[in-house]
Amino acid sequence: MQNTHALADFLAGLHYAQIPGHVLDRTEDLFLDWLGSALASQGAHPIPLFERYAERMGPAQGSARILTSGRTSSPYFAALVNGAASHLVEQDDLHNSSVLHPATVVFSAVLAAAQDLGKSGQDLLLAAVAGYEAGIRIGEFLGRSHYRIFHTTATVGTLAAAVGVGKLLGFDKAQFINLLGSAGTQAAGLWEFLRDAADSKQLHTAKAAADGLLAAYLTADGLTGARNILEGEQGMAAGMSSDADPSRLSDGLGTRWALVETSFKFHASCRHTHPAADALLHLMQRENLSHEQIAKVVTRVHQGAIDVLGRVNVPTTVHQAKFSMGTVLGLIAVHGSAQLLEFRDLALSDPRVAALRDKVQMQLDAEVDAAYPARWLGRVEVTDVQGRHYSAAIDEPKGDPGNTLSRPELEAKFQRLLAYSGARSEAQGQQLIERVWQLRDATTLTDLY
């Protein structure tokens, strides 16, 4: 377990002063993006179910804030609800090579714990960096085979959340080893829900954030965990992966800041649809094609896209539509956009979107599959009604590190997210933006809601 020891050493020894300025900047960017994603879910099913559960099972009030309701509760229940909320509208971040959505689990846990423990903005940023760096490497360690069956954000997310809270609690190496054991043994989350349009995806991230926090608080009180939960004979890799690579756990610790490799979501859909969406939009603009002229669309994709998106043929809910390649490309072709309003108002009701959806096929492409998950390539081929053929390629979808969202673009996205749910006015949104940009100077985190 030398790689696990190296990771725990790094986590225990990481200090705020060691984190480069550009990494802190990106952490603030990611926090704003996460905050907007959570607030965009206010009032939307199934988030009120989680809120009611927290009211029933948790304290009447507490030290941590539930973002969507504004109520306070224990840090456990705040992490639970915020973890569910920030993953609902499919606008939270994604790290490519680990296929992990870090923000929804890491920030949900560390903000709740930081509020409970009276920590500062710098403390929160340090904890978030630790959670991202550990979670991304653990996701890469478990490999592509893990993601085929398991929702990595649910499984690995439990450990990422735990590490972030453990950093807030000042854990040493031995405590981080125990923490990984207690978090890893709770890790769960299966993709089967996609077939039924079930609400499990929000339960996954809710539990990952809350159970990571649970593992950290219990470890602080002396609970021990399996000492080789990642690499052991009956550990996570043994039970959840067939291509695990232990060297990924310690890859570039202290020199490679994996957090800055994280992508922002531009379209409000599963990230596997984004490369094809960008490529189709580019092709239609380049060729001046309208959706009426399209007879067939073939998207050349990696196997992971087929594994996840291939479960949805005709979506029955808005959330399921976000996992339908045909629906996403239908929105892009007909309306030029696949944002929150298009999904809410048009994805299931516009017959033109449905007609285009039925013209879309996914095909496994060797080049695209070989590049994944480090790179998510977009390749589309279009045949028009006159039999002419067109193709387009996108190597870095909008939001990827090499084609990222600027701070003005992130601010505009944040305001769109708040306007979507009506959670905050534009002026209130601007106040939140200013607080986040000053996060490293904040002495208290009680006003971040």
C-alpha positions as CSV (number, residue, x, y, z in Angstrom):
1,M,0.0,0.0,0.0
2,Q,2.9,2.3,-0.7
3,N,0.8,4.5,-3.0
4,T,-1.9,4.9,-0.4
5,H,0.8,5.9,2.2
6,A,2.2,8.4,-0.3
7,L,-1.3,10.0,-0.8
8,A,-1.9,10.1,3.0
9,D,1.5,11.7,3.6
10,F,0.7,14.4,1.0
11,L,-2.8,15.1,2.5
12,A,-1.4,15.3,6.0
13,G,1.4,17.7,5.0
14,L,-0.5,19.9,2.7
15,H,-0.6,23.6,3.9
16,Y,-2.4,26.6,2.4
17,A,0.9,28.4,1.7
18,Q,1.9,25.5,-0.6
19,I,-1.0,26.0,-3.0
20,P,-0.2,28.1,-6.0
21,G,-2.3,31.2,-6.6
22,H,-3.8,29.9,-9.9
23,V,-5.0,26.8,-8.0
24,L,-6.7,28.9,-5.4
25,D,-8.3,31.0,-8.2
26,R,-9.6,27.9,-9.8
27,T,-10.9,26.6,-6.5
28,E,-12.9,29.8,-6.1
29,D,-14.2,29.4,-9.6
30,L,-15.3,25.9,-8.9
31,F,-17.0,26.9,-5.6
32,L,-19.1,29.6,-7.4
33,D,-20.1,27.1,-10.1
34,W,-21.1,24.6,-7.3
35,L,-23.0,27.2,-5.4
36,G,-25.0,28.2,-8.5
37,S,-25.8,24.5,-9.3
38,A,-27.1,24.0,-5.8
39,L,-29.3,27.1,-5.8
40,A,-30.7,26.3,-9.3
41,S,-32.3,23.2,-7.8
42,Q,-34.4,25.1,-5.2
43,G,-37.9,23.7,-5.2
44,A,-37.3,21.1,-7.9
45,H,-38.1,17.4,-7.4
46,P,-36.6,15.5,-5.6
47,I,-34.8,18.1,-3.5
48,P,-37.9,18.9,-1.2
49,L,-37.9,15.2,-0.3
50,F,-34.3,15.5,1.0
51,E,-35.2,18.7,2.8
52,R,-38.2,17.1,4.5
53,Y,-36.1,14.1,5.6
54,A,-33.5,16.5,7.1
55,E,-36.3,18.3,9.0
56,R,-37.7,15.0,10.3
57,M,-34.5,13.3,11.2
58,G,-32.2,16.2,12.0
59,P,-32.3,19.0,14.6
60,A,-34.7,21.9,14.3
61,Q,-31.7,24.1,13.7
62,G,-28.0,23.8,13.7
63,S,-24.6,25.1,12.8
64,A,-24.7,24.5,9.0
65,R,-26.8,25.9,6.2
66,I,-29.1,24.0,3.8
67,L,-28.7,26.2,0.7
68,T,-32.1,25.5,-1.0
69,S,-34.3,26.0,2.0
70,G,-32.2,28.5,4.0
71,R,-32.8,26.5,7.1
72,T,-29.9,25.4,9.4
73,S,-29.3,21.9,10.5
74,S,-26.5,19.6,11.6
75,P,-23.5,19.5,9.2
76,Y,-24.5,15.9,8.3
77,F,-27.9,16.9,7.0
78,A,-26.7,20.1,5.4
79,A,-24.1,18.1,3.5
80,L,-26.8,15.5,2.6
81,V,-29.3,18.1,1.1
82,N,-26.7,20.3,-0.5
83,G,-25.0,17.2,-2.1
84,A,-28.4,16.2,-3.6
85,A,-29.2,19.7,-4.8
86,S,-25.9,20.5,-6.5
87,H,-26.1,17.5,-8.8
88,L,-29.6,17.8,-10.0
89,V,-29.5,20.3,-12.9
90,E,-26.4,18.7,-14.5
91,Q,-24.4,21.9,-14.4
92,D,-21.7,20.9,-11.8
93,D,-18.1,20.3,-12.8
94,L,-16.4,17.2,-14.1
95,H,-12.8,16.0,-14.1
96,N,-12.2,14.1,-17.3
97,S,-9.7,11.3,-16.6
98,S,-11.3,10.3,-13.3
99,V,-14.8,10.8,-14.6
100,L,-15.6,12.4,-11.3
101,H,-17.9,15.3,-10.4
102,P,-15.8,16.6,-7.5
103,A,-17.7,19.8,-6.5
104,T,-21.0,18.3,-5.6
105,V,-19.5,16.0,-3.0
106,V,-16.4,17.9,-1.8
107,F,-17.9,21.4,-1.4
108,S,-21.2,20.1,0.1
109,A,-19.2,18.3,2.8
110,V,-16.5,20.9,3.5
111,L,-18.8,23.9,3.6
112,A,-21.1,22.2,6.1
113,A,-18.1,21.1,8.3
114,A,-16.4,24.5,8.0
115,Q,-19.5,26.3,9.2
116,D,-19.9,23.8,12.0
117,L,-16.2,24.2,13.0
118,G,-16.0,28.0,12.6
119,K,-13.4,27.8,9.9
120,S,-12.2,30.5,7.5
121,G,-12.3,30.9,3.8
122,Q,-8.7,29.8,3.6
123,D,-9.5,26.7,5.6
124,L,-12.3,25.8,3.2
125,L,-10.1,26.3,0.1
126,L,-7.3,24.1,1.6
127,A,-9.9,21.4,2.4
128,A,-11.4,21.6,-1.0
129,V,-8.0,21.3,-2.7
130,A,-7.3,18.2,-0.6
131,G,-10.6,16.6,-1.5
132,Y,-10.2,17.3,-5.2
133,E,-6.6,16.0,-5.3
134,A,-7.4,12.8,-3.5
135,G,-10.7,12.1,-5.2
136,I,-9.4,12.6,-8.7
137,R,-6.5,10.3,-8.1
138,I,-8.7,7.6,-6.5
139,G,-11.0,7.9,-9.5
140,E,-8.1,7.5,-11.9
141,F,-6.8,4.5,-9.8
142,L,-10.1,2.6,-10.2
143,G,-10.1,3.1,-13.9
144,R,-12.6,2.8,-16.8
145,S,-14.0,-0.6,-15.7
146,H,-15.2,0.9,-12.4
147,Y,-17.3,3.6,-14.1
148,R,-19.1,1.1,-16.4
149,I,-21.1,-0.2,-13.4
150,F,-20.5,2.2,-10.6
151,H,-21.3,5.9,-10.5
152,T,-17.8,7.2,-9.6
153,T,-19.1,10.4,-8.0
154,A,-21.0,8.3,-5.6
155,T,-18.3,5.8,-4.8
156,V,-15.1,7.9,-5.0
157,G,-17.1,10.9,-4.0
158,T,-17.5,9.5,-0.5
159,L,-13.7,9.4,-0.1
160,A,-13.2,12.8,-1.6
161,A,-15.7,14.4,0.7
162,A,-14.1,12.6,3.7
163,V,-10.7,13.8,2.8
164,G,-11.9,17.4,2.6
165,V,-13.5,17.3,6.0
166,G,-10.5,15.4,7.4
167,K,-8.3,18.3,6.3
168,L,-10.5,20.7,8.1
169,L,-10.1,18.6,11.2
170,G,-6.3,18.6,10.9
171,F,-5.8,14.9,10.4
172,D,-2.3,13.4,10.4
173,K,-1.2,10.5,8.2
174,A,-2.5,7.7,10.4
175,Q,-5.9,9.4,10.7
176,F,-6.1,9.8,6.9
177,I,-5.4,6.1,6.5
178,N,-8.2,5.3,8.9
179,L,-10.5,7.8,7.3
180,L,-10.1,6.3,3.8
181,G,-11.0,2.9,5.3
182,S,-14.2,4.2,6.9
183,A,-15.2,6.2,3.8
184,G,-14.3,3.5,1.3
185,T,-16.3,0.8,3.0
186,Q,-19.4,2.9,2.6
187,A,-18.8,3.7,-1.1
188,A,-21.8,2.8,-3.3
189,G,-23.8,3.9,-6.3
190,L,-24.9,2.0,-9.4
191,W,-25.9,3.2,-12.8
192,E,-29.0,1.0,-13.1
193,F,-31.2,3.9,-12.2
194,L,-30.8,5.4,-15.7
195,R,-33.1,2.6,-17.1
196,D,-36.0,3.7,-14.9
197,A,-35.5,7.5,-14.8
198,A,-35.2,7.1,-11.0
199,D,-34.0,9.7,-8.6
200,S,-31.0,7.8,-7.4
201,K,-28.4,10.1,-8.8
202,Q,-29.3,12.7,-6.2
203,L,-29.3,10.1,-3.5
204,H,-25.8,9.1,-4.6
205,T,-24.3,12.5,-4.2
206,A,-26.2,13.3,-1.0
207,K,-25.0,10.1,0.7
208,A,-21.4,10.6,-0.6
209,A,-21.1,14.0,0.9
210,A,-22.9,13.1,4.2
211,D,-21.1,9.8,4.6
212,G,-17.7,11.3,3.9
213,L,-18.4,13.8,6.6
214,L,-19.6,11.0,8.9
215,A,-16.4,9.1,8.4
216,A,-14.3,12.1,9.2
217,Y,-16.1,13.1,12.4
218,L,-16.0,9.5,13.6
219,T,-12.3,9.2,12.8
220,A,-11.6,12.3,14.8
221,D,-13.2,10.6,17.8
222,G,-11.0,7.5,17.3
223,L,-13.0,5.2,14.9
224,T,-10.6,3.0,13.0
225,G,-11.0,1.9,9.4
226,A,-9.5,-0.7,7.1
227,R,-5.9,0.3,6.6
228,N,-5.7,-0.9,2.9
229,I,-9.1,-0.1,1.6
230,L,-7.9,1.0,-1.8
231,E,-5.2,-1.6,-2.7
232,G,-6.1,-4.5,-0.4
233,E,-7.1,-8.0,-1.4
234,Q,-10.7,-7.3,-0.4
235,G,-10.7,-3.5,-0.9
236,M,-12.3,-1.2,-3.4
237,A,-10.1,-2.1,-6.4
238,A,-10.6,-5.8,-5.8
239,G,-14.3,-5.5,-5.7
240,M,-15.0,-2.6,-8.0
241,S,-12.4,-2.6,-10.8
242,S,-10.6,-4.9,-13.3
243,D,-8.1,-2.3,-14.5
244,A,-7.0,-0.5,-11.3
245,D,-3.6,1.2,-11.5
246,P,-2.2,1.9,-8.0
247,S,0.4,4.3,-9.3
248,R,-2.3,6.8,-10.1
249,L,-2.9,7.3,-6.4
250,S,0.5,9.1,-6.0
251,D,0.8,10.6,-9.5
252,G,2.5,14.0,-9.3
253,L,1.6,14.8,-5.7
254,G,2.6,18.3,-5.0
255,T,3.5,19.1,-8.6
256,R,0.5,18.1,-10.6
257,W,-2.5,20.1,-9.3
258,A,-5.3,17.9,-10.7
259,L,-8.0,20.3,-9.5
260,V,-7.1,22.8,-12.3
261,E,-7.8,20.0,-14.9
262,T,-11.5,20.1,-13.9
263,S,-14.0,21.1,-16.6
264,F,-17.0,23.4,-16.2
265,K,-20.3,22.3,-17.8
266,F,-21.7,24.6,-20.6
267,H,-24.6,22.5,-21.7
268,A,-27.1,21.4,-19.0
269,S,-26.8,17.7,-19.8
270,C,-24.6,14.7,-19.1
271,R,-21.0,15.5,-19.9
272,H,-20.8,12.6,-22.3
273,T,-23.1,14.5,-24.7
274,H,-21.1,17.7,-24.7
275,P,-18.4,16.8,-27.3
276,A,-20.9,15.8,-29.9
277,A,-23.2,18.8,-29.1
278,D,-20.3,21.2,-29.7
279,A,-19.3,19.4,-32.9
280,L,-22.8,19.4,-34.3
281,L,-23.3,23.1,-33.5
282,H,-20.0,23.9,-35.2
283,L,-20.9,21.8,-38.2
284,M,-24.4,23.4,-38.6
285,Q,-22.9,26.9,-38.3
286,R,-20.1,26.2,-40.7
287,E,-22.3,24.6,-43.4
288,N,-25.3,26.9,-42.7
289,L,-27.5,23.8,-42.2
290,S,-30.9,23.9,-40.6
291,H,-32.4,21.0,-38.6
292,E,-35.0,20.5,-41.4
293,Q,-32.1,19.6,-43.8
294,I,-30.7,16.9,-41.6
295,A,-31.6,13.3,-42.4
296,K,-29.1,11.5,-40.2
297,V,-26.5,12.2,-37.5
298,V,-23.9,9.7,-36.4
299,T,-21.9,10.6,-33.3
300,R,-18.6,8.7,-33.0
301,V,-18.1,8.2,-29.2
302,H,-16.1,6.4,-26.5
303,Q,-17.4,3.3,-24.8
304,G,-18.2,5.2,-21.6
305,A,-20.8,7.3,-23.5
306,I,-22.5,4.2,-24.9
307,D,-22.5,2.6,-21.4
308,V,-24.2,5.6,-19.9
309,L,-26.3,7.2,-22.7
310,G,-27.2,3.9,-24.4
311,R,-29.6,3.2,-21.5
312,V,-32.0,6.0,-22.6
313,N,-33.9,5.7,-25.9
314,V,-37.1,7.8,-25.4
315,P,-36.8,9.9,-22.2
316,T,-39.8,10.2,-20.0
317,T,-38.4,12.9,-17.6
318,V,-36.4,16.1,-18.1
319,H,-33.6,14.6,-16.1
320,Q,-33.6,11.5,-18.2
321,A,-33.6,13.7,-21.3
322,K,-30.2,15.0,-20.2
323,F,-28.8,11.4,-20.7
324,S,-30.3,11.1,-24.2
325,M,-27.8,11.9,-26.9
326,G,-30.6,12.2,-29.4
327,T,-32.5,14.7,-27.3
328,V,-29.4,16.8,-26.5
329,L,-28.5,17.0,-30.2
330,G,-32.1,17.7,-31.1
331,L,-32.1,20.7,-28.8
332,I,-28.8,21.9,-30.3
333,A,-30.1,21.4,-33.9
334,V,-33.5,22.9,-33.5
335,H,-32.8,25.6,-30.9
336,G,-29.1,26.1,-31.0
337,S,-28.9,25.6,-27.2
338,A,-29.2,22.9,-24.6
339,Q,-29.4,25.0,-21.5
340,L,-31.8,24.7,-18.5
341,L,-34.7,26.4,-20.1
342,E,-34.5,24.4,-23.3
343,F,-34.6,21.2,-21.3
344,R,-37.4,22.3,-19.0
345,D,-39.7,23.7,-21.8
346,L,-38.8,21.9,-24.9
347,A,-36.9,18.6,-24.4
348,L,-40.0,16.5,-24.0
349,S,-42.6,18.5,-25.7
350,D,-41.2,19.8,-29.0
351,P,-41.9,17.4,-31.8
352,R,-39.1,18.8,-33.9
353,V,-36.6,17.8,-31.1
354,A,-38.1,14.3,-31.0
355,A,-37.9,14.0,-34.8
356,L,-34.2,14.9,-34.7
357,R,-33.6,12.6,-31.7
358,D,-34.7,9.6,-33.8
359,K,-32.2,10.5,-36.5
360,V,-29.2,10.2,-34.1
361,Q,-27.0,7.2,-33.7
362,M,-24.0,6.5,-31.5
363,Q,-21.1,4.5,-32.9
364,L,-18.0,3.4,-31.1
365,D,-14.9,5.1,-32.5
366,A,-11.4,3.6,-31.9
367,E,-9.7,7.0,-31.9
368,V,-12.2,8.6,-29.6
369,D,-12.2,5.6,-27.3
370,A,-8.4,5.4,-27.0
371,A,-8.3,9.1,-26.0
372,Y,-10.9,8.7,-23.3
373,P,-11.0,9.5,-20.4
374,A,-8.1,11.8,-20.5
375,R,-9.6,13.6,-23.5
376,W,-13.3,13.7,-24.5
377,L,-13.3,14.1,-28.3
378,G,-16.3,15.2,-30.3
379,R,-16.9,13.6,-33.8
380,V,-20.1,13.9,-35.8
381,E,-21.1,12.9,-39.3
382,V,-24.3,14.4,-40.8
383,T,-26.2,13.3,-43.9
384,D,-28.6,15.9,-45.3
385,V,-31.9,15.2,-47.1
386,Q,-30.1,15.5,-50.4
387,G,-27.7,12.8,-49.5
388,R,-24.7,15.0,-49.0
389,H,-22.2,14.1,-46.2
390,Y,-20.5,16.4,-43.7
391,S,-18.3,15.9,-40.7
392,A,-16.9,17.9,-37.8
393,A,-14.5,17.4,-35.0
394,I,-14.0,19.1,-31.6
395,D,-11.0,18.2,-29.5
396,E,-11.8,20.4,-26.5
397,P,-15.5,20.9,-25.6
398,K,-16.5,24.2,-24.2
399,G,-15.6,24.2,-20.5
400,D,-12.5,22.0,-20.7
401,P,-9.3,23.5,-19.3
402,G,-8.1,24.4,-22.8
403,N,-11.4,25.9,-23.7
404,T,-12.5,27.0,-20.2
405,L,-15.1,29.5,-19.0
406,S,-13.7,32.9,-18.0
407,R,-14.8,34.5,-14.8
408,P,-17.3,36.8,-16.6
409,E,-18.7,33.6,-18.3
410,L,-18.9,31.9,-14.9
411,E,-20.6,34.9,-13.4
412,A,-23.2,34.9,-16.3
413,K,-23.7,31.2,-15.8
414,F,-24.2,31.7,-12.1
415,Q,-26.9,34.3,-12.6
416,R,-28.6,32.1,-15.1
417,L,-28.7,29.3,-12.6
418,L,-30.2,31.5,-9.9
419,A,-32.7,33.0,-12.3
420,Y,-33.8,29.5,-13.4
421,S,-35.0,28.6,-9.9
422,G,-35.8,32.1,-8.7
423,A,-33.6,31.4,-5.7
424,R,-32.0,34.8,-5.7
425,S,-32.4,38.1,-7.4
426,E,-29.7,39.4,-9.7
427,A,-28.5,41.8,-7.1
428,Q,-28.4,39.1,-4.5
429,G,-26.5,36.9,-7.0
430,Q,-24.0,39.7,-7.5
431,Q,-23.4,39.9,-3.7
432,L,-22.8,36.2,-3.6
433,I,-20.3,36.4,-6.5
434,E,-18.4,39.1,-4.7
435,R,-18.2,37.0,-1.5
436,V,-16.9,34.1,-3.4
437,W,-14.2,36.2,-5.2
438,Q,-13.1,37.3,-1.7
439,L,-13.3,33.8,-0.2
440,R,-9.7,33.6,0.8
441,D,-10.1,36.7,2.9
442,A,-13.3,35.5,4.7
443,T,-13.0,34.9,8.4
444,T,-16.5,33.4,8.6
445,L,-18.6,31.3,6.2
446,T,-22.0,31.8,7.7
447,D,-23.2,34.3,5.0
448,L,-22.6,32.0,2.0
449,Y,-26.2,31.2,1.2
